[in-house]
Amino acid sequence: MTPSVRESAAPPRLPRTARYGLAGAAGMVFVGGSVAVSGHLADAPLFTVQAARYGVACLLLLGYARWAGTPVHRPRGREWLWLLGVTLTGLVIFNVALIQGSRHAEPAVIGVAVACVPIVLAAVGPLLEGRRPAARVLAAAVVVTAGAALVQGLGRTDATGVAWAAVTFACEAAFTLLAVPVLGRHGPLGVSVHATWLGAVVFAAIGLTVEGPGAVTRLHLDDVLAGAYLAVLVTAVAFLLWYTCVAGIGSGPAGLLTGVAPIAAAATGMALGAPSPAPLVWLGIATVAAGLALGLSHRPTAPAASTAPAAGARPAAGARPAAGARPRS
């Protein structure tokens, strides 16, 4: 039968890996761009700003859920532990480690530590999803890590700085891995909502204790603008994009996309007037691109039923859940 004009005029649909990969890459671009923005918060009451950041992000996500008609389920049983783990490691301890680590190590040291995350996600993530790690993705993770390290460069540190870099690395990996068991029932939107409101509560409690209730009155306009950028793009949007990518193609391949963050940071620096990157940085960018091409061309097997979507759950806008999967800072 001859297809109708409407059917023949429909634009071709991107392959699943490309769609979810673009979502994850976009999230990492926002994360990478936050490096320059976060510098404006050096003198701000940090915990108070973070509490406001995650509170605003949660409200935005709830508004999106209402607009999209996507239900946000109440956590139950062990799900509270997984979500608290995501919040405490990926949001709270991670930010504390960044602050403390910066006092003992140059930013490149922390960046290289975070750049090692793709290897952990490629090795451990598939096990949580009910499948074996793929050798091709593991090899690609090593390539991406090497490229990201070249982009970041090496810096000076002491033993304390190394320790905080290790904490940062572990927290960055936990932000993704601890979300895998709850993505099935809650989806990217639900996980993002619960992580942000829990983060707002924890940071508010710390802020009230450490900085006092009057800390909010010490915020300047640039603090508010930087916090707004972090709340909207680096938290609400990036979390949703990242977890959609993780649920869509698996945490192993998604982890490769963390290599996009240092490239985005370098590009943002150039846009803000920094000099053109050195040849080693360009080599690193090419290496990351090669690793992404190697790893994202791998077609993973379907994950176990534990990551399947709940009945009646709806995917995020513009995304469709993969077979057996339910669709990232």
C-alpha positions in Angstrom: 0.0 0.0 0.0 1.3 3.5 -0.9 2.1 5.5 2.2 0.2 8.7 2.8 1.7 12.1 2.3 1.7 12.7 6.0 3.6 9.4 6.7 6.1 10.0 3.9 6.7 13.6 5.1 7.6 12.5 8.7 11.2 13.4 9.5 13.5 10.4 10.1 13.9 9.5 13.8 17.4 9.5 15.4 18.6 6.1 16.6 17.9 5.5 20.3 21.6 5.8 21.3 21.9 9.1 19.5 18.8 10.5 21.1 19.7 9.6 24.6 23.4 10.4 24.0 22.5 13.9 22.9 20.5 14.3 26.1 23.4 13.2 28.3 25.9 15.3 26.3 23.7 18.4 26.7 23.5 17.8 30.5 27.3 17.6 30.7 27.7 20.8 28.6 25.7 22.6 31.3 27.7 21.0 34.0 31.0 21.9 32.3 29.8 25.5 31.9 29.1 25.8 35.6 32.8 25.8 36.4 33.2 29.5 35.5 29.8 30.4 37.1 30.6 28.7 40.4 33.6 31.0 40.8 31.3 33.9 41.4 30.1 32.1 44.6 33.5 32.0 46.2 32.5 34.7 48.8 28.9 33.7 49.2 27.3 31.7 52.1 27.7 28.5 50.2 25.3 26.2 52.1 22.5 28.8 51.9 23.0 29.2 48.2 23.0 25.5 47.7 19.8 25.1 49.7 18.1 27.8 47.5 19.5 26.2 44.4 18.1 22.8 45.0 14.8 24.2 46.4 14.2 26.3 43.2 15.2 23.3 41.0 12.7 21.1 42.8 9.9 23.6 42.2 10.8 23.8 38.5 10.8 20.0 38.2 7.5 19.7 40.0 6.0 22.4 37.7 7.3 20.4 34.7 5.9 17.2 36.0 2.5 18.8 36.4 2.6 20.3 32.9 3.7 17.0 31.3 1.2 15.0 33.3 3.9 12.8 34.7 3.2 11.4 38.2 5.9 11.7 40.9 5.7 8.7 43.2 6.3 8.7 46.9 9.4 6.7 47.8 8.8 3.5 49.7 10.9 1.0 51.7 14.5 0.8 50.5 14.0 3.5 47.9 14.5 6.1 50.6 18.0 4.7 51.2 18.9 4.8 47.5 17.6 8.4 47.1 19.2 9.5 50.3 22.4 8.0 49.1 22.2 9.9 45.8 21.5 13.2 47.8 24.2 12.8 50.4 27.0 11.6 48.1 26.2 13.3 44.8 25.0 16.6 46.2 26.1 17.2 49.7 29.4 15.5 50.3 30.4 16.1 46.7 30.1 19.9 47.1 31.9 19.8 50.5 34.7 17.8 48.9 35.0 20.3 46.1 35.4 23.2 48.6 37.8 21.4 50.9 39.8 19.9 48.0 40.3 23.3 46.4 42.1 24.4 49.5 44.7 21.7 49.1 44.8 20.9 45.3 44.6 22.8 42.1 41.3 22.4 40.2 43.0 20.1 37.6 43.6 17.5 40.3 39.9 17.4 41.2 39.0 17.4 37.5 41.3 14.4 36.7 39.8 12.5 39.7 36.3 13.1 38.3 37.5 12.1 34.8 38.0 8.6 36.1 34.3 8.1 36.7 33.5 6.6 33.3 35.6 3.5 34.1 33.7 2.9 37.3 30.3 3.4 35.6 31.3 1.1 32.8 32.4 -1.7 35.2 29.8 -1.4 38.0 26.8 0.2 36.3 25.9 -2.8 34.1 26.0 -5.1 37.1 23.3 -3.0 38.9 21.2 -3.1 35.7 21.4 -6.9 35.5 23.9 -7.4 32.7 27.6 -7.9 32.2 30.0 -5.1 31.6 30.9 -4.7 27.9 34.6 -4.9 27.1 34.1 -2.3 24.3 32.6 0.2 26.7 35.3 -0.4 29.3 38.0 0.2 26.7 36.2 3.4 25.6 35.9 4.5 29.2 39.7 4.3 29.5 40.2 6.3 26.3 37.7 9.0 27.5 39.3 9.2 30.9 42.8 9.7 29.3 41.4 12.3 27.0 39.6 14.2 29.8 42.8 14.1 31.8 44.7 15.7 28.9 42.0 18.4 28.7 42.1 19.1 32.5 45.9 18.9 32.7 47.8 18.0 35.9 48.1 20.2 39.0 49.9 20.4 42.3 48.4 18.9 45.5 49.3 17.4 48.9 48.1 14.3 50.6 45.0 15.9 51.9 44.2 17.2 48.4 44.5 13.7 47.0 42.1 12.4 49.7 39.5 15.0 48.9 40.0 14.3 45.2 39.2 10.6 45.9 36.1 11.6 47.8 35.0 13.7 44.9 35.5 10.8 42.5 33.5 8.4 44.7 30.7 10.8 45.1 30.5 11.6 41.4 30.2 7.9 40.6 27.7 7.3 43.4 25.4 10.1 42.0 24.7 7.8 39.0 25.1 4.3 40.4 22.9 4.8 43.5 20.1 6.1 41.2 20.0 3.0 39.0 17.9 0.8 41.3 15.1 3.5 41.6 15.0 4.8 38.0 12.7 1.9 37.1 9.7 3.1 39.3 10.5 6.8 39.6 12.0 7.6 36.3 14.4 10.4 35.6 11.9 13.1 36.7 11.0 11.4 40.0 14.6 10.7 40.9 15.5 14.4 40.1 12.6 15.7 42.2 13.4 13.6 45.3 17.1 14.3 45.1 16.6 18.0 44.8 14.1 18.4 47.7 16.2 16.2 49.9 19.3 18.2 49.0 17.5 21.5 49.8 16.5 20.2 53.2 20.0 18.9 54.1 21.7 22.1 52.9 19.2 24.3 54.6 19.8 22.5 57.9 23.6 22.9 57.5 23.2 26.5 56.4 21.1 27.4 59.4 23.6 25.8 61.7 26.9 27.0 60.1 25.9 30.3 58.4 22.9 31.4 60.4 19.4 32.4 59.4 20.6 35.8 58.2 22.9 34.4 55.6 20.4 35.0 52.8 20.6 38.8 53.4 24.3 38.6 52.6 23.7 37.5 49.0 24.7 40.0 46.2 23.2 40.2 42.8 26.0 38.2 41.2 25.4 35.4 43.8 21.7 35.3 42.9 22.4 35.2 39.2 25.0 32.4 39.6 22.7 30.5 41.8 19.8 30.9 39.3 22.0 29.4 36.5 23.0 26.5 38.7 19.4 25.9 39.8 17.8 26.0 36.3 20.4 24.6 33.9 22.9 22.7 36.0 20.4 21.1 38.3 16.8 21.0 37.0 17.6 20.6 33.3 20.9 18.7 33.6 19.7 16.2 36.2 16.7 15.4 34.1 18.8 15.1 30.9 21.4 13.0 32.6 19.1 10.5 34.3 17.1 10.2 31.0 20.3 9.2 29.3 21.3 6.7 32.0 17.9 5.0 31.9 17.8 5.1 28.1 21.3 3.6 27.2 22.6 2.3 30.5 25.0 3.8 33.0 28.1 2.4 31.3 27.7 4.1 27.9 26.2 7.2 29.6 29.3 7.5 31.8 31.4 8.1 28.7 29.6 11.4 28.2 31.1 12.8 31.4 34.1 13.4 29.2 32.1 16.2 27.6 32.1 18.3 30.8 35.8 19.3 30.8 35.6 20.1 27.1 32.6 22.3 27.8 34.5 24.0 30.6 37.4 24.7 28.3 35.1 26.1 25.6 33.3 28.3 28.2 36.6 29.6 29.3 37.5 30.6 25.8 34.1 32.3 25.3 34.8 34.3 28.5 38.2 35.5 27.2 40.6 32.8 28.2 43.4 32.0 25.8 43.1 29.3 23.2 43.8 25.8 24.6 47.3 24.3 24.4 48.0 21.5 21.8 47.7 18.8 24.5 44.1 20.1 25.3 43.2 19.7 21.6 44.7 16.2 21.7 42.6 15.5 24.7 39.4 16.7 23.0 40.2 14.4 20.0 40.9 11.5 22.4 37.5 12.0 24.1 35.8 12.1 20.8 37.4 8.8 19.8 36.4 7.2 23.1 32.8 8.3 22.6 32.7 7.0 19.1 34.0 3.6 20.3 31.8 3.2 23.2 28.5 4.7 22.0 28.5 2.5 18.9 28.1 -0.5 21.2 24.6 -1.9 21.4 23.8 -3.0 25.0 21.6 -5.9 25.8 18.3 -5.2 27.5 18.6 -4.6 31.2 16.9 -6.7 33.9 13.4 -6.1 34.9 14.4 -4.1 37.9 15.0 -1.1 35.7 11.7 -1.5 33.7 9.2 1.4 33.9 6.2 1.2 36.2 2.9 0.6 34.5 1.4 3.8 33.2 4.7 5.8 33.6 5.4 8.3 30.9 8.8 9.2 29.5 10.4 12.6 29.6 9.4 15.0 26.8 11.1 14.0 23.6 12.3 10.7 24.8 11.0 7.1 24.6 12.0 4.4 27.1 14.2 1.6 25.8 13.0 -1.9 25.9 13.1 -2.8 29.6 14.4 0.6 30.7 12.6 3.7 32.0 14.0 7.1 31.1 21.9 13.9 34.5 24.3 17.3 38.4 
